Amino acid sequence: MWLIHTGLCRAVFLCAMVAVIAGLCRSTVAQAQAPKPASTAAVCESDDDDDSKPRLPWKQFAVGGTCVELSGTVSLIYQKLMDSRGSRIPALNTRQGVVSGPSSYLNTGDFSFRVDTTRKTAFGDLTTGIEVEYEKTSGDSGNGAFTLTEGILSWVGLSVGYTDSLMDFWSGDFQFSATAPDRTVGLFSYEHKLSDKWKLAVSLETGVATTQADAGTFAPMYPDDPVLAARLRYESDDLTLHGSGMMHELKQSGAHPVLARLGRATGSTALGWAASLGLTQSLPKISDGSEFTMQATYAVNASPYLGTSADLSSLINLAPPSADSRGWSVVGSYHHVFSEHWEANVMASRLSLDITLPFLAPKIETTRYAANLIWKPKDNLEIGGELGLLDAKLQPNGTFGLLSGASGQALVGYLFLTWTF
């Protein structure tokens, strides 16, 4: 029996969200009652402030005793399928990891807007962060989709809201969904500072969907499959080390059509877990700003924590997460700075997943490569081109041929422009 009852988890997450709303309301009331500070600089003063970059009044300002910071990005991406060999390889993956339709090209525009607040208290800074993204892709029916990418409140090590899982670490500047494992969850966590460089965090998180999630959902959370996660992190000027793990009770309801046909018992459960190691190393001897980063993960009955989210979105309809599985993934990338205006990125990832179902045991293997060149005429403007190669091998290994014909290769090209404000 799993240590945390589902009903209790629902209550915890409900209370957590109420706490967020109450905290924001108290902060707003306190702002209204507090005397006006002498200046924005006094309220927004931080140890990390860079005096060489002037603050724009509309981007950072004081409201009562609270410092408010506004930021966002506007991105335009053109994606073209340049070559495809295989009968069922998805033609394209958009930046958010949504499998595209049959078109060989896509035009995608997205806009994100973020509001961060910091209020000093006797026990430490009370911070909030809310970020919303709007994305529109050519061929979409309707007017695009709004998504909550983060809504978090933090104080004295405690955090509650909707944010990245403690398992997330690797991220790269690529146009496909270049984050691993890219889990955005409802979360209640506590982080303890062990020393100047070591931190330990634990969290209770919402789980993952057992079928393809609705792309139009504003903030997809699944409290029926709670996750207990922990993270140990070391951070210095040149090196970051990451170790994390998670446990959950995977529910196998038998509702998935594949599982139903194969006679999966209704209401069965299985213990799932994953462990991950990550590293980011700055390489100033090569060039200032260059770095290498990687993450390796092993998972049992926790396949959504493997690989990049682009891998997951490609395979979720073929390999239901509610099936017994065991696998591993490794992803690594190198970021090189040529000059003030030119940068480049290269990456490679490998994923291997064995699935166990009645009468068959399919195996999934994917290899992904990508490289791009970015021109930055200004600090807040990026223009670039990218090539990405996906090689997928899906072996049915069973009488039903569940994944038959799903192997192949795809080469995708990207042109992109991103403005940050």
KATALIN-V232919 format. One record per pair of residues at least 4 apart in sequence whose ideal C-beta (glycine too) atoms are under 6 Angstrom apart, sorted by sequence separation. I is the first residue (numbers start at 1). J is the second residue. If there is no record, write none. Layout:
# KATALIN-V232919
i=I j=J
i=I j=J
This chain:
# KATALIN-V232919
i=19 j=23
i=30 j=34
i=38 j=42
i=40 j=44
i=93 j=97
i=94 j=98
i=164 j=168
i=174 j=178
i=194 j=198
i=209 j=213
i=284 j=288
i=286 j=290
i=307 j=311
i=312 j=316
i=315 j=319
i=338 j=342
i=377 j=381
i=4 j=9
i=37 j=42
i=55 j=60
i=62 j=67
i=63 j=68
i=120 j=125
i=121 j=126
i=154 j=159
i=235 j=240
i=254 j=259
i=259 j=264
i=356 j=361
i=396 j=401
i=37 j=43
i=100 j=106
i=172 j=178
i=193 j=199
i=194 j=200
i=254 j=260
i=299 j=305
i=337 j=343
i=376 j=382
i=396 j=402
i=61 j=68
i=118 j=125
i=119 j=126
i=152 j=159
i=153 j=160
i=213 j=220
i=234 j=241
i=283 j=290
i=299 j=306
i=355 j=362
i=396 j=403
i=92 j=100
i=136 j=144
i=153 j=161
i=171 j=179
i=191 j=199
i=192 j=200
i=283 j=291
i=304 j=312
i=336 j=344
i=374 j=382
i=375 j=383
i=396 j=404
i=60 j=69
i=90 j=99
i=91 j=100
i=118 j=127
i=135 j=144
i=152 j=161
i=233 j=242
i=282 j=291
i=297 j=306
i=354 j=363
i=394 j=403
i=81 j=91
i=134 j=144
i=135 j=145
i=151 j=161
i=170 j=180
i=191 j=201
i=254 j=264
i=335 j=345
i=374 j=384
i=59 j=70
i=81 j=92
i=117 j=128
i=151 j=162
i=152 j=163
i=232 j=243
i=281 j=292
i=353 j=364
i=373 j=384
i=134 j=146
i=189 j=201
i=190 j=202
i=254 j=266
i=334 j=346
i=372 j=384
i=394 j=406
i=79 j=92
i=116 j=129
i=150 j=163
i=209 j=222
i=231 j=244
i=280 j=293
i=352 j=365
i=394 j=407
i=92 j=106
i=94 j=108
i=133 j=147
i=167 j=181
i=189 j=203
i=333 j=347
i=372 j=386
i=393 j=407
i=115 j=130
i=206 j=221
i=207 j=222
i=230 j=245
i=279 j=294
i=351 j=366
i=392 j=407
i=44 j=60
i=132 j=148
i=133 j=149
i=187 j=203
i=188 j=204
i=206 j=222
i=252 j=268
i=371 j=387
i=114 j=131
i=206 j=223
i=229 j=246
i=278 j=295
i=304 j=321
i=350 j=367
i=131 j=149
i=165 j=183
i=187 j=205
i=207 j=225
i=251 j=269
i=303 j=321
i=331 j=349
i=370 j=388
i=391 j=409
i=43 j=62
i=113 j=132
i=131 j=150
i=227 j=246
i=228 j=247
i=277 j=296
i=349 j=368
i=165 j=185
i=185 j=205
i=186 j=206
i=207 j=227
i=249 j=269
i=250 j=270
i=330 j=350
i=369 j=389
i=390 j=410
i=40 j=61
i=112 j=133
i=129 j=150
i=130 j=151
i=185 j=206
i=227 j=248
i=276 j=297
i=306 j=327
i=348 j=369
i=40 j=62
i=205 j=227
i=250 j=272
i=303 j=325
i=307 j=329
i=329 j=351
i=368 j=390
i=389 j=411
i=44 j=67
i=81 j=104
i=110 j=133
i=111 j=134
i=129 j=152
i=225 j=248
i=274 j=297
i=275 j=298
i=306 j=329
i=347 j=370
i=43 j=67
i=162 j=186
i=163 j=187
i=205 j=229
i=248 j=272
i=328 j=352
i=367 j=391
i=388 j=412
i=37 j=62
i=80 j=105
i=110 j=135
i=128 j=153
i=274 j=299
i=327 j=352
i=346 j=371
i=203 j=229
i=247 j=273
i=300 j=326
i=327 j=353
i=366 j=392
i=387 j=413
i=79 j=106
i=109 j=136
i=127 j=154
i=273 j=300
i=345 j=372
i=160 j=188
i=202 j=230
i=246 j=274
i=274 j=302
i=299 j=327
i=325 j=353
i=326 j=354
i=365 j=393
i=386 j=414
i=78 j=107
i=108 j=137
i=126 j=155
i=272 j=301
i=344 j=373
i=34 j=64
i=159 j=189
i=201 j=231
i=245 j=275
i=272 j=302
i=298 j=328
i=325 j=355
i=364 j=394
i=385 j=415
i=34 j=65
i=77 j=108
i=106 j=137
i=107 j=138
i=270 j=301
i=274 j=305
i=343 j=374
i=31 j=63
i=106 j=138
i=124 j=156
i=158 j=190
i=200 j=232
i=244 j=276
i=297 j=329
i=323 j=355
i=324 j=356
i=363 j=395
i=384 j=416
i=31 j=64
i=76 j=109
i=123 j=156
i=157 j=190
i=157 j=191
i=199 j=233
i=243 j=277
i=296 j=330
i=323 j=357
i=362 j=396
i=383 j=417
i=31 j=66
i=75 j=110
i=166 j=201
i=186 j=221
i=341 j=376
i=362 j=397
i=103 j=139
i=198 j=234
i=242 j=278
i=295 j=331
i=319 j=355
i=361 j=397
i=382 j=418
i=74 j=111
i=166 j=203
i=197 j=234
i=101 j=139
i=197 j=235
i=241 j=279
i=294 j=332
i=360 j=398
i=381 j=419
i=73 j=112
i=197 j=236
i=359 j=398
i=72 j=112
i=165 j=205
i=240 j=280
i=293 j=333
i=311 j=351
i=359 j=399
i=360 j=400
i=362 j=402
i=380 j=420
i=72 j=113
i=207 j=248
i=362 j=403
i=72 j=114
i=239 j=281
i=292 j=334
i=71 j=114
i=94 j=137
i=238 j=282
i=291 j=335
i=307 j=351
i=70 j=115
i=306 j=351
i=319 j=364
i=290 j=336
i=69 j=116
i=290 j=337
i=289 j=337
i=68 j=117
i=287 j=337
i=303 j=353
i=66 j=117
i=67 j=118
i=250 j=301
i=66 j=119
i=65 j=119
i=311 j=366
i=162 j=219
i=166 j=229
i=256 j=320
i=166 j=231
i=256 j=322
i=148 j=218
i=252 j=322
i=145 j=216
i=148 j=219
i=169 j=242
i=167 j=244
i=166 j=244
i=167 j=246
i=95 j=175
i=97 j=177
i=93 j=176
i=318 j=403
i=318 j=406
i=262 j=357
i=263 j=358
i=208 j=304
i=262 j=358
i=77 j=175
i=212 j=316
i=212 j=317
i=170 j=278
i=167 j=276
i=169 j=278
i=210 j=321
i=210 j=322
i=208 j=321
i=180 j=295
i=98 j=215
i=170 j=293
i=181 j=305
i=170 j=295
i=169 j=295
i=182 j=309
i=180 j=308
i=23 j=153
i=177 j=308
i=177 j=309
i=20 j=153
i=177 j=310
i=176 j=310
i=167 j=305
i=20 j=160
i=19 j=160
i=20 j=161
i=16 j=160
i=180 j=331
i=170 j=331
i=172 j=333
i=16 j=188
i=173 j=345
i=13 j=186
i=172 j=347
i=174 j=370
i=13 j=223
i=175 j=386
i=97 j=309
i=176 j=388
i=10 j=223
i=97 j=310
i=9 j=223
i=99 j=313
i=97 j=313
i=9 j=226
i=93 j=310
i=6 j=224
i=4 j=226
i=90 j=314
i=175 j=414
i=175 j=416
i=2 j=249
i=89 j=392
i=88 j=405
i=87 j=405
i=88 j=406
i=89 j=408
i=86 j=407
i=89 j=410
i=86 j=408
i=85 j=408
i=85 j=409
i=84 j=410
i=83 j=411
i=82 j=411
i=81 j=412
i=82 j=413
i=80 j=413
i=79 j=414
i=78 j=415
i=77 j=416
i=76 j=417
i=75 j=418
i=73 j=418
i=74 j=419
i=73 j=420
i=72 j=421
